[in-house]
Each structure stands twice: as C-alpha cells, then as structure tokens.
C-alpha cells in the first residue's frame, strides 16, 4: 500500500522535527520513504530530502506547472 503525507504549517510548528522522526520510523519498518522539500527558505535538515526546493531538481518540480 502506498500513501502520501503532506506536512504543512507555519514556521515553528514542528514540521522539521516531525519529518526525521517519521523517516526513522519508516526505516525501522524497512519501508520506502521519499521526502520532498518544497520550502526554499529551509536551511538545515536532520535528514536528506530526496528532492530539495533549494537545488535545481526542486526548482524544476516547482516550475513544472508554469512552464518556466
């Protein structure tokens, strides 16, 4: 079974704390997990995003719908 979690919220609400906890949990279950960071202002992570909004791959993902 595949699922998607979209983690959104204002600054300081715990998104960056929640994501590495879920990453560790999924790894302990031997389940695949992809983390996509769409926040270009996020500076540091306790995990490595599969796609990061601060590099070219994230920019391409964000601009795919506009064709820019």
C-alpha positions in Angstrom: 0.0 0.0 0.0 1.3 3.4 -0.9 0.4 6.6 1.0 1.2 10.3 1.0 1.6 12.7 3.9 1.7 16.4 3.1 3.2 18.2 6.1 2.3 21.9 6.1 2.2 24.6 8.7 3.6 27.9 9.8 7.2 28.5 10.8 7.9 26.9 14.2 5.1 24.4 14.1 7.3 21.3 14.2 7.5 20.2 10.6 11.3 19.9 10.7 11.0 17.9 13.9 8.3 15.6 12.6 10.0 14.6 9.3 13.1 13.0 10.7 11.0 11.1 13.3 8.9 9.7 10.5 12.0 8.9 8.4 13.5 6.9 11.3 10.1 5.1 11.9 9.8 4.1 8.3 13.4 2.9 8.2 12.8 0.7 11.3 9.9 -0.9 9.4 12.0 -1.4 6.3 9.6 0.7 4.3 10.5 3.0 1.4 10.2 6.7 2.1 10.8 9.8 -0.1 10.9 13.2 1.4 10.4 16.2 -0.9 11.3 19.7 0.5 9.3 22.4 -1.3 10.4 25.2 1.2 13.2 27.2 -0.4 13.8 29.0 2.9 14.6 25.8 4.8 18.3 25.9 5.7 19.1 22.8 7.6 17.7 19.3 7.9 18.2 16.3 10.2 17.6 14.1 7.1 18.4 14.3 3.4 15.4 15.2 1.2 15.0 13.1 -2.0 14.1 16.4 -3.8 15.1 19.8 -2.3 13.5 23.1 -3.2 16.8 24.8 -2.9 18.5 22.9 -5.7 17.8 22.5 -9.4 15.6 19.5 -9.0 13.3 21.3 -6.7 13.1 24.3 -8.9 12.2 22.2 -11.9 9.5 20.5 -9.8 8.0 23.8 -8.6 8.0 25.4 -12.1 6.7 22.3 -14.0 3.1 23.6 -14.0 4.0 27.1 -15.2 6.5 26.0 -17.9 9.1 28.4 -16.6 
